[in-house]
């Protein structure tokens, strides 16, 4: 048999009132108003829940064998169960049965408050499930990020889990606090009609002990690979405030000295070679030349080959190129030239000679649809390059 907090088909007790004496309804109203106020402003959590479902739909095949992804799916199941829980509606119905003033002696029955407490236990258990599974899943994704294994794909679920964990943990603490405030008023109300809970079942007095909050803090601890523990008590003297700065500097100097002593000197020692210097005597190479006639010099210069001169470097611009398209006029000129080259025998100049007639028509229509007059130069070049890549280069 399922416990009442785990039973989705549990029926709400009938709305009824019973006589009650020496009871202040103002405290009970404040607690109910707080519950409604907090739960009605959970749109960020609802938004994260929708992102959860979309992420699962998109990356189900990529992470299907990952252990962290299995915990990720458990978080999504718990969030969907939370969205189906009508806790605000149940608290509203209980609050409507409360009297307006303390003068009346009629109060809601004990069965109605037990039902609200059962719903709070269900809500608390769901938030506990979300926080626990999100923390366990985040450990796996964090290990992947530290290893550098698909770190970009793991950053998105890790950030999503962190946001959901923070909001669910706050709601978990709120629900435990609400339950502990409502439970003492249970003995002040009276039964009317059949009992709501089974005979052998009793509500816990403290919800934090029942849900074991201590285990939540110990589950899925984050362990970093680099840890350095420093005892500052032996370094800094609390009484000597003037020497605090000097003590810290001395501590840093000691650490630097220790690291220098530990690190070995890794120097590349090359073998020494004997260097021999040979003295070359200086020779007198002053050639005085030979006297020749002017006519022989002219005939000698005429028989020499022409001198080679370096041509000036000219920037050659290819006229018929898709990269030259930057506005509407250049686009129309490019299409006309390409059409001419395709229809004539200049196949070496045509850039779309490998395309069929229908493929060329599709490319031409896509280029003509661009309204280049209302776009700047960079945007025109970017759009033309995208169309050219999709409908021309991919067919090569």
N, C-alpha and C positions, 0 to 999 in steps of 0.2 A: 504494500500500500504506500502510495506517495505521501510525503509530508505535505502539510497544507501550503507551505511557502513554495513548494515545487509543483503544485497542481495548478495547471492552467485553467482547468474547467471548474474550479471552485466557485460556488455561487455566493453572491452577496447576501447577507442576512437582511430581513425586512427592516425598513426604516420605521423605528418606533421609539417612544420615549418612556422613561420610568421615573419614579419619584426619587429625588436625591436631595440631601440636606448637607449644609455646611460645605459647600463646594464653590470655588471661584472659577467661573467660566472664562474670565478674561485671560488667564494664562493659557488655557487650552486654545482660545481663539488666536492668540499671538503666535503660538507654535504652528497652527494650521495656516495662518497667513504667511508665515515665513516659508513653509514648505511650498505653497502655491507660487509665491514670488520667485523663489530660486528655480523651481522646475519650469516655470513658464519662460525663463530667459536662457534656455539651453540651445539656442539656434546655432552657435558655433559647433557644439557637439553633433548636432544633426547634419551640419554641413560636412564635418569630417567623416561622418558615417556614410554619406553619399559618395565622398571621394574614395572611401574604403571599397565600396561595392564596384565602382568604376575601375579602380586599380586591379581588383581581383578578376574582373571580366577581361581586362586588356593583357595582363601578364600571367594568366593562369598556366599557359603552356611553357613559359620561360622558367618559372620557379616551381613547377609541379613536383619536382623531386627534392626540394629544399626543405630541411626540417624547420627552419625559421618561418617559411611560408605556411606550413601547417598550423603553427601557432597564430600566424597572421589571419588565417581563415577562421580560427576559433574566436578571435576578437571580433570579427565581422558577424559571426553567429550570435554572440552575446549582445552586440549593439543592435541587431535586428530584434532580438527579444526585448531589449529595453524600449525600443520604439513602439512595440506592441503593448507595453504595460500601461494601462490607464490609471496611473497613480494620482494624477491631478483630479481626475473625475471622481475617484473614490474619496479623496480628501474633501472635495467640494460637497459631496452628498453628506458626509459626516458633519461638516461645518454648518450646513443649512439646518441641521437638526438641533444645533446649539441654541439656547435661548438668547434673546437680545440683551436682557438685563439679568442681574443676579437675584432679583426679587422672586422670580418664578422658581419652583422646585422641580420642574420637569427637565430632564437631561437625556441625551441619547443613551441607549442601552449598552450594556457591556459587550454584547455581541458585535455591535458596530465598531467599537474601538478595537476589539480583537481583530476584526477584518482589516482595519487600517494598519495595525501593527504587522499583520501577516504580509500585507503589500509592501510595507517598508522593509521587511526581511527579504522579500523577493528582489526588491530594488537594490538592496545592499549586496545581496549575493551576486547579482549581475555586474555591479560595479567592481566587486572583488574579482570576478572572473575576467573582466576587461583589463584591469590593472595587472593581474598576475600574468595573463597570456601575452599582453603587450610587452611586459618587461622581459619575459622569456624569449619572445621573438626578437626584441631589440638586441639581445646579447648575441644572437647568431649573426644579425646584420652588421653589428659593430665589429665582430671578429672578421667578417669579410672585408669591411672597409680598411681595417688595420693590415690585412694581408694584401690589399690592392686587387682583390678578385671581384670584378664587376662593381667597382666602388661607385660608379655613377648611377647604376641601376639600384644599388642598395641604399643610396642616400635618400631617395624618395620615400621608400617604406619606413626607413629609420626615423625620418622627420615626422612622418604621419603618425607613427606609433608614439613618438615622444609627445606630440600635441594631445593625442587621445588619452595617453596615460596621465598627463597632468590634470586634465579636466575630470577624468573618471576618479582619480584619487581624491580630489576635492569633494566630489559628490559622495564618495564612500565615507569620508569623515563627517559630512553633513548628515547623511542618513543614520549613522551610528549615534550622533548627537540628538537628532530628532526622536529616535526610538527611546533613548535613555531619558528624555524629557517626558515622553508620553506614557511610559510604562508605569510610573508611580501613581498616575491618575486612574489606572485600571481598577484598583481595589476600591475606589470611591464610587464607582458606578455599579449598577445592579442588573441582574439578568431579568429578562422578560420573555417567556416562551422557551423554546428548545435551545439547548446550548449549541454554540457554533463550532467549537473545537471538539475533537474526540476526547474520550474520557482519560486516556493514558497519555495525552499530549499536553505539555505545558510550555508556555512562552518563556524564552530566556530573559533573565533579569538584566544582563549586560550584553549588548550586541557585539561589542568589540571582543569580548572573551569567546562568544559563540562563533564568531567568524574567524578568530585567530589572526588578529592583525600583526602579531609579532612574526608569524611565519612569512607574511607578505614582505616585510622588510629584509628578511634573510634570503628570499627566493630570487634567483637570477641576479646575483651580484655582478657588477661590472669590474673586471680586473684588467688593469693596464700593465703593459709589459715593462715599463720603466718606472721604478719607484726609488725614491731617495729620501730617507728619514734622517733628520738632523735634530739633535738635541740642543736647543738654544738655551736651556736653563743653565748649563755649565759655561756658556759663553757670555751671556748678558747678565749683569748684576742688577737686580731691580732697585737696590738702594743708590747705586751710582748712576745717576741719569746723565751726568756730563760725559762719562766715558763710554756711553752706549755706542756712539758713532765710531770711536776708535776700536772698540771690541769687534764690531762687525767688519771693519776693514782688516783687522788682524786675522779674523776667521777666513776671510776671502783670500788673503795672502797665503795662509797655511794650506788652503785647498789647492791653490795654484802651484805651490812648491811641491806638494805631494804628487800632483799629476805630472810635473816636470821630471820628478825622480823616477816615476814608474815608467814613463814613456821611453822606450829605447831610441838611441840615435840611429836612424836609418839613413846612412849616407852612402852614396855610390862611389866606391874607391876604385879608380882606374890604375892599371899597372903603369909604373913609370918607365919611360923609354929614353935611352940616351940620344941626345940631339947632337948631330955632327954638323958643323958649319964649314963649308968649303969656300975658300976665298978665291974668287975668279979675278984674274988681272984685267984691268980696264984697257980696252983696245981703242985705238984712235981710228974712228970710222968717219972722219970728216972727209967726205967725197967732194973734191973740188970741181967735178964735172968735166965735160969735154966740149970744146968749142965747135959748133956746127953752124952751117949757113941758114939763112932765113928760108930759102926755098925748100931745103930738105925738111925743116921743121913743119912747114905748111903741108908738104906731101905726107908727112908722118901723121899729122892730126887729121888729114882727110881720110886716111885709111882706117882710123879707129872706129869701132862700132858705136852706134848712138848711145848716149848716156841714158840709163834707166831712171826715170823719175817716179816717185811715189804719187799716185793719183790722190786727189783730195777725197776724203771720206764723205760720201754723200748718203744721206738718209733716204733709202729707197722706200717709197710708199706704194704699197700695193693698192691699186685703185679699186679693184673688184674684190672686196673682202667684207665679211659680215661684221667685223669689228669696227668698220668705218661708219656703220649706221648709228647716227646719234639724234636724228630728227626726222620729220615727216618727208622732207625733200630727199634726203639721202636714202631713206627707206624705199621711196618710189623709184629712185634711180637704180638702186640695187636690184629691185624686182624686175624692172625693164631690161637691164643688162643681162640678168640671169635667164630671162625668157628668151632673149635674143641668142645667147650662147647655146641654149638647149635646142632651139629650133634650127640652128645653123651647124656647120661642121666644126665649130670651135669647142670641141669636147674637153680639150685640155684646160680651157679657161673656165668652164662651167664647174660650179661647186656642188651641184646636185645631179650630176650625171648618173649616179648610182640609184637615184630614186625613180620609181615608176611615174606614169602620168598622174595617177590618182594621188599618190603620195606627195608629188610636187604641188598639186592643186590644194591639198589640205594644208601644206606648209604656207603656201602663198595666201590663202584665206585667213589663216591665223595671224600672219604678219600684217595684212591689210586691216584687220579688226582693231589693231592698236591705234588709239587716239593719241598720237604723239604730240599734238599741239598743246595739250594741257599737262604735259609731263616734262620734267627737267631732263637734262642729258643723261645723268647717271641712271635714272629710273628707266629711261628708254633703252639704254644699253643692257641693263640687267634683264628686262623682259624679253628683249630680242634674243639674248643669249640663251635664256631658258627655253623659248620656243624652238630655237635652232638645235639645241641639244636633244630635246624630246622628239622632234619630228624630222631630223636630218642625220645627226651623228649616230643615233641609236640604230639606224638601218644599215650602217656600214659593216 
